Amino acid sequence: MKLDVREIERKPAIDLYQLVCELFPINRSQTGSGVRKTLSIIARHIDLEINEVRTGTSVFDWHVPMEWNIRHGSISSVGGKCLVDFASNNLHVLGYSRPVQGVFTRAELARHIHTLPDQPDLIPYRTGYYADDWGFCLPHNLWQTMNDDVYHVEIDSDISAGALTFGECFVPGETPNEVLLSTHVCHPSLANDNLSGIAVMTALAMRQARQKRRLGYRFLFLPATIGAITWLARSEPVLANIKYGLVLTCLGDGGQFHYKQSRKGATIDRAVAHVLRHSSLRHEILPFAPYGYDERQFCSPAFDLPVGCLMRGVHGAFPEYHTSADNLDFVKPEALDQSYSVIETVLDLLDADCTYERVDGRCEPQLGRRDLYRTIAGQREAGGATQMDLLWLLNLADGDHSLLDMAVRADIPFARLESAARIALDAGLVHARSE
C-alpha cells in the first residue's frame, strides 16, 4: 500500500496562499526597499536575522551591486494619456532601469521596449542588473497599437550605494549536522516563481522551530545568484556542517513535482526520490545541470554541497514563467499545501534517518517470545510496520545501512521502516549507532 502524502495531517501553521497574496504587490529586485519589506513580513512569523552587505563588498569573483529603488515609471501620449504605468503592474519597468525623463520618438522608444510576440497579451519580466540601461515591458498587442510619432517617458528611480539584504533563520538541533533550505526573494509580482517558495519555506521554518530536532535547519531568503554567492562568501565556517540541502521554488502551480538532483549525487537525492516514489503524486527526477536556481552556486566545485532543487513547474518550461500570467490565479492553495506536506515529509525522513546495529546478529531472533507479532498487528492497522518490514530491519541492521538505505533496498515507505526500528529498539534487538 502506497503512502499518499495528501492524506497525512500535515497542515502549515499559516495560510500559505494568504501570505502569497500579501507579498504579491511588492516590487522586489536584487536589492532595495522591496526586499526589506518582504523580509520584514516574513520576520513576523519566524526568528529571522536580516543581514545587510554594503555595495562594493567583494564576494569571490563578484561585488555586491549598487542598490536600486523605483517610485514611478510610465509611458504617456503627448496629450497626457497614460498608456503604460508601473503602478498598475510592477513588471512594466525593466529591473534596475536608470532614471529617465523626456520625449522620445517611437523609433527611439522601440530600442527600450520588451514584448512577447508569441504571447501577445502578456507582460514579460525582464531585468538589466548590470546593463546601465532603462526599458519597459508591455503586452505585444498594446505595443502594436502605439503608433504615435512621439511619447513622453518617465522613470523615477535611483541606483546608488546601499546594501544587499538577505534573511537567515537558524534552528539548532541536537547534533552539529544541518539541513540547508533556500529560496529567492528578488522577483517582483510573480506568484509561483518567487512567492510560493517564500510562503512554503516560512511555514517550514515555523514548524521546525516547534519540533524536537536531531538536525539543525538553516533557512535562507536570498536574492538569486548574488545573494547565494554573498552568503557563501560570508559563511564558509558553517559549510562543513551542511549534510543535506534543498532549493525551493515554483511550488504553487498545479503541475507535477520535479526534483533536480545535486551535483554529487547525495543522500538528499535519494531521500526526495524515495518520498515521491512512495506517494501517489506525479513526479520526475531530473539530473543536475549548471543552470537554474541557486543550487548551481551551492554545488559549485569548490563547495559541492549536497543541495538539490525541488519544484513543480520547471524554470523556463511553463508558459506563465517570467510573465504577468504568473499571478495569483496561477497559484493554487491546495498545491501550496501539498508542496508543504511533501517537504515536511522529507525533513522528517532526514531527521529520523539513523543507523542501527543488531545487538546479536547471529541468525533471526525469535519474535514470538517477545510478543512482537501482537505489537506488529497493532501497528499495522494504523499504517505502521508489517512483519516483513521488521525482518528487513533486523537483516539490514548491520551498522552500515541507514534507515533510508534499508527503505530503498526493501522498496517500502521510510515511515514503516522507522516504525520497525522503534519496535526492535524497544525489544532490545538493536541499538542506534552514534554519528
C-alpha positions in Angstrom: 0.0 0.0 0.0 1.5 3.3 -1.1 1.6 6.3 1.3 -0.4 9.2 -0.1 1.1 12.4 1.5 -2.1 14.2 0.7 -3.9 12.1 3.3 -1.4 12.8 6.1 -2.4 15.6 8.5 0.5 17.9 7.6 -1.0 21.3 7.8 1.0 24.5 7.7 0.7 26.9 10.6 -0.2 29.8 8.4 -2.4 30.3 5.3 0.2 29.9 2.6 -2.0 31.4 -0.2 -2.8 34.4 2.0 0.9 35.1 2.5 1.5 34.9 -1.2 -1.3 37.4 -1.7 0.2 39.8 0.9 3.6 39.7 -0.7 2.4 39.8 -4.3 2.1 43.6 -4.8 5.6 44.4 -3.5 8.2 45.3 -6.1 11.3 43.2 -5.4 14.7 43.2 -7.1 18.3 42.1 -6.2 18.4 45.0 -3.7 16.2 47.7 -2.3 13.2 48.5 -0.2 11.0 45.8 -1.7 13.4 43.0 -0.4 13.4 44.7 3.0 9.7 44.9 3.2 9.3 41.3 2.1 11.8 40.1 4.8 10.0 42.2 7.4 6.7 40.4 6.7 8.5 37.0 6.9 10.0 38.1 10.2 6.5 38.4 11.8 6.3 34.6 11.6 9.9 33.4 12.3 13.0 34.5 14.1 14.7 36.0 11.0 18.1 37.6 11.1 18.2 40.3 8.5 21.6 41.0 7.1 22.9 44.0 5.1 26.1 43.7 3.0 27.3 47.0 1.7 27.6 47.9 -2.0 31.1 47.2 -3.4 31.8 44.3 -0.9 34.0 41.7 -2.7 32.4 38.3 -2.8 34.6 35.8 -4.7 34.6 37.0 -8.3 31.7 39.4 -7.8 31.0 42.6 -5.9 27.8 43.5 -4.1 25.9 45.7 -6.6 24.5 49.2 -6.3 21.1 49.4 -4.7 18.1 50.1 -6.9 14.8 51.7 -5.9 11.9 52.9 -8.0 9.0 55.1 -7.3 7.3 55.6 -10.7 7.5 54.6 -14.4 5.2 55.5 -17.3 4.8 55.9 -21.0 2.2 58.6 -22.0 1.0 60.1 -25.2 1.9 63.7 -25.7 -1.7 64.5 -25.0 -1.2 63.1 -21.4 -2.9 59.7 -21.7 -1.1 57.2 -19.6 -0.5 54.0 -21.7 1.9 52.1 -19.5 2.1 52.5 -15.8 4.4 50.9 -13.2 1.7 51.5 -10.6 -0.7 49.1 -12.4 1.9 46.3 -12.8 5.5 46.4 -11.5 6.6 44.1 -14.3 6.2 47.1 -16.7 9.6 48.6 -15.9 12.9 46.8 -16.7 14.5 45.8 -13.4 17.4 48.2 -12.5 16.3 50.8 -15.0 18.2 54.0 -14.5 16.1 57.3 -14.3 14.9 58.9 -17.5 12.5 61.6 -18.4 11.8 63.1 -21.8 10.1 62.9 -25.1 11.2 60.1 -27.4 10.2 59.2 -31.0 8.6 55.8 -31.4 11.8 54.5 -33.1 13.9 55.7 -30.2 11.5 54.2 -27.7 11.4 50.8 -29.6 15.0 50.2 -28.6 13.8 50.1 -24.9 10.7 48.0 -25.3 10.4 44.3 -24.4 7.4 42.3 -25.6 6.4 38.6 -26.2 5.2 38.3 -29.8 4.3 34.6 -29.1 2.3 35.6 -26.0 1.0 39.0 -27.2 -1.4 39.7 -24.2 1.2 39.1 -21.5 3.8 41.4 -19.9 7.3 39.8 -19.8 9.6 40.0 -16.7 13.0 41.4 -17.7 15.9 42.8 -15.8 19.1 44.8 -16.7 21.0 44.3 -13.4 24.4 45.3 -14.9 23.3 46.9 -18.2 23.2 50.6 -17.2 20.1 51.0 -19.3 16.3 51.6 -19.0 13.3 49.9 -20.5 9.7 49.0 -20.4 7.9 45.6 -20.7 4.4 45.6 -22.1 2.0 43.3 -24.0 2.9 43.0 -27.7 -0.7 43.8 -28.7 -0.5 47.1 -26.8 2.8 48.0 -28.4 1.3 47.3 -31.8 -1.4 49.9 -31.2 1.1 52.6 -30.1 1.8 54.3 -33.5 2.2 58.0 -32.4 5.3 59.7 -33.6 6.5 60.6 -30.1 5.8 59.6 -26.5 6.6 61.0 -23.1 8.7 58.7 -20.9 9.4 58.9 -17.2 11.2 56.5 -14.8 11.7 57.9 -11.3 14.4 55.6 -9.9 17.8 55.7 -8.3 20.8 53.5 -8.4 23.1 54.3 -5.6 25.5 52.9 -3.0 23.5 50.9 -0.5 23.3 47.3 0.5 22.2 43.8 -0.5 19.7 42.4 2.0 19.0 38.8 2.9 17.3 36.9 5.7 18.6 33.9 7.6 16.8 31.7 10.2 18.8 29.0 12.0 17.0 26.4 14.1 19.7 24.4 16.0 19.4 20.7 16.5 20.9 18.1 18.9 23.9 17.5 16.6 26.0 19.9 14.6 24.7 18.5 11.3 22.4 20.8 9.3 19.8 20.9 6.6 20.1 24.0 4.3 16.9 25.3 2.7 17.0 28.3 0.4 14.5 30.3 -1.7 14.9 33.5 -3.7 13.3 36.9 -2.8 14.3 39.0 -5.7 11.4 38.8 -8.2 8.6 41.4 -8.3 4.9 40.3 -8.7 5.5 36.7 -9.8 3.4 34.4 -7.6 4.8 31.0 -8.4 8.4 31.8 -9.3 9.3 33.5 -6.1 6.4 33.8 -3.7 5.4 30.2 -3.5 8.8 29.2 -2.3 8.9 32.1 0.3 5.5 31.1 1.7 6.2 27.3 2.0 9.7 27.9 3.5 8.3 30.3 6.1 5.8 27.7 7.2 8.5 25.0 7.3 10.7 27.3 9.5 7.8 27.8 11.9 7.2 24.1 12.1 10.8 23.1 12.6 11.2 25.6 15.4 8.4 23.8 17.3 9.8 20.3 16.8 12.4 18.3 18.7 15.2 18.0 16.2 18.2 15.8 15.7 19.4 18.1 12.9 19.8 21.8 12.7 17.9 23.7 10.0 19.2 26.8 8.2 16.6 28.8 6.2 17.9 31.3 3.7 15.8 34.0 2.0 18.2 35.3 -0.7 18.3 37.4 -3.8 19.1 34.9 -6.6 22.7 34.4 -7.6 24.4 37.3 -6.0 22.6 36.6 -2.7 23.7 33.0 -2.6 27.3 34.0 -3.6 27.3 36.6 -0.9 26.0 34.2 1.7 28.6 31.5 0.7 31.4 34.1 0.9 30.4 35.1 4.5 29.5 31.6 5.8 32.4 29.2 4.9 32.9 28.2 8.5 29.5 26.5 8.7 29.5 24.8 5.3 31.1 21.6 6.7 28.0 21.1 8.8 25.6 21.0 5.9 24.7 17.4 5.2 21.5 18.0 3.2 20.1 20.9 1.2 17.1 22.0 -0.9 16.4 25.0 -3.0 12.7 25.6 -3.1 10.9 27.3 -5.9 7.8 27.2 -8.1 5.8 25.2 -5.6 2.3 26.7 -6.2 1.2 25.6 -9.6 -0.9 22.5 -10.2 1.7 20.6 -12.2 3.7 17.5 -11.2 6.7 17.7 -8.9 10.2 17.9 -10.4 13.3 17.3 -8.4 16.7 18.3 -9.8 19.5 16.2 -8.2 22.6 17.6 -6.5 25.9 17.7 -8.4 27.5 15.0 -6.2 24.6 12.5 -6.1 24.0 13.0 -2.4 21.7 11.4 0.2 19.2 14.2 -0.3 18.6 13.0 -3.8 17.7 9.5 -2.6 15.5 10.9 0.2 13.4 13.1 -2.1 13.1 10.4 -4.7 12.0 7.9 -2.0 9.3 10.2 -0.6 8.0 11.0 -4.1 8.1 7.3 -5.1 6.0 6.2 -2.2 3.4 9.0 -2.6 0.7 8.9 -5.2 2.0 12.2 -6.7 3.2 12.5 -10.3 6.9 13.5 -10.4 10.0 13.4 -12.4 13.7 13.2 -11.3 16.0 15.5 -13.2 19.8 15.2 -13.4 22.0 18.1 -12.2 22.8 20.8 -14.7 24.7 24.1 -14.0 21.7 26.3 -14.9 18.6 27.1 -12.9 18.4 28.4 -9.4 20.9 28.8 -6.6 21.7 25.1 -6.4 24.3 25.9 -9.1 26.1 28.2 -6.5 25.8 25.7 -3.6 27.0 22.9 -6.0 29.9 24.9 -7.5 33.1 22.7 -7.5 34.9 24.3 -4.5 31.9 23.7 -2.3 30.0 20.9 -3.9 27.3 21.0 -1.2 24.6 18.2 -1.1 21.9 20.5 -2.4 19.1 19.7 -4.9 16.2 21.7 -6.1 12.5 20.8 -5.6 9.9 22.5 -7.7 6.7 21.8 -9.6 7.0 23.9 -12.7 10.5 23.9 -14.1 12.1 27.3 -14.8 11.6 28.3 -18.4 9.4 25.3 -19.2 5.9 26.5 -18.3 4.2 29.2 -20.4 3.5 31.5 -17.4 7.2 31.6 -16.5 8.5 35.2 -16.1 5.3 36.8 -17.4 2.3 38.5 -16.0 0.4 35.2 -16.2 2.4 34.1 -13.1 -0.2 35.7 -11.0 -2.5 34.9 -8.0 -4.8 32.9 -10.3 -1.9 30.7 -11.4 -1.0 29.6 -7.8 -3.4 27.2 -6.1 -3.9 27.0 -2.3 -4.1 23.2 -2.5 -0.9 23.0 -4.5 0.9 25.1 -1.9 -0.3 22.9 1.0 0.6 19.8 -0.9 4.1 21.1 -1.6 4.5 21.9 2.1 3.4 18.4 3.0 5.9 16.7 0.7 8.8 18.8 2.0 7.8 18.3 5.6 7.8 14.5 5.0 11.3 14.8 3.5 12.6 16.8 6.5 11.1 14.2 8.9 12.9 11.5 7.0 16.2 13.2 7.2 15.8 13.8 10.9 14.9 10.2 11.6 17.5 8.6 9.3 19.7 6.8 11.8 21.9 3.8 11.5 21.1 0.7 13.7 23.0 -2.4 14.6 21.8 -5.7 15.9 22.7 -6.5 19.5 23.2 -10.1 18.4 23.3 -10.5 14.6 23.6 -14.3 14.7 20.5 -15.6 12.8 17.0 -14.4 13.1 15.7 -13.6 16.6 12.6 -15.3 18.0 9.8 -12.8 17.6 7.0 -14.8 19.3 8.5 -15.0 22.8 9.0 -11.2 22.7 5.3 -10.8 21.8 6.3 -8.8 18.7 3.6 -10.4 16.5 1.0 -8.8 18.7 2.9 -5.5 18.6 3.2 -5.6 14.8 -0.5 -6.4 14.4 -1.5 -3.4 16.5 0.7 -1.1 14.5 -0.1 -2.5 11.1 -3.7 -1.4 11.4 -2.6 2.2 11.8 -0.2 2.0 8.8 2.8 1.0 10.9 5.4 -1.8 10.4 4.5 -5.2 9.0 6.3 -8.4 9.9 8.2 -8.2 6.6 9.3 -4.6 7.4 10.7 -5.9 10.8 12.5 -8.7 9.1 14.1 -6.3 6.7 15.1 -4.1 9.5 16.7 -6.9 11.5 18.5 -8.2 8.5 20.0 -4.9 7.4 20.8 -3.6 10.9 24.5 -4.2 10.5 25.8 -0.8 11.4 26.4 0.1 7.8 22.8 0.6 6.5 20.9 3.7 7.5 17.1 3.5 7.6 16.9 5.2 4.3 19.3 2.6 2.8 17.0 -0.1 4.2 13.8 1.5 2.9 15.3 1.9 -0.6 16.7 -1.6 -0.6 13.3 -3.1 0.6 11.3 -0.7 -1.5 9.0 0.2 1.4 8.0 3.6 2.8 10.5 5.0 5.2 7.9 5.6 7.9 7.2 1.9 8.1 11.0 1.1 8.5 11.2 3.8 11.2 8.2 2.1 13.0 10.0 -1.3 12.7 13.2 0.2 14.2 11.2 1.5 17.2 9.8 -2.0 17.7 13.2 -3.6 17.5 14.7 -0.9 19.7 12.1 -1.3 22.4 12.6 -5.1 22.3 16.3 -4.7 22.9 17.2 -6.3 19.5 19.1 -3.3 18.0 20.9 -0.2 19.2 21.4 3.1 17.4 24.9 3.8 16.2 26.3 7.2 17.2 27.1 9.7 14.5 
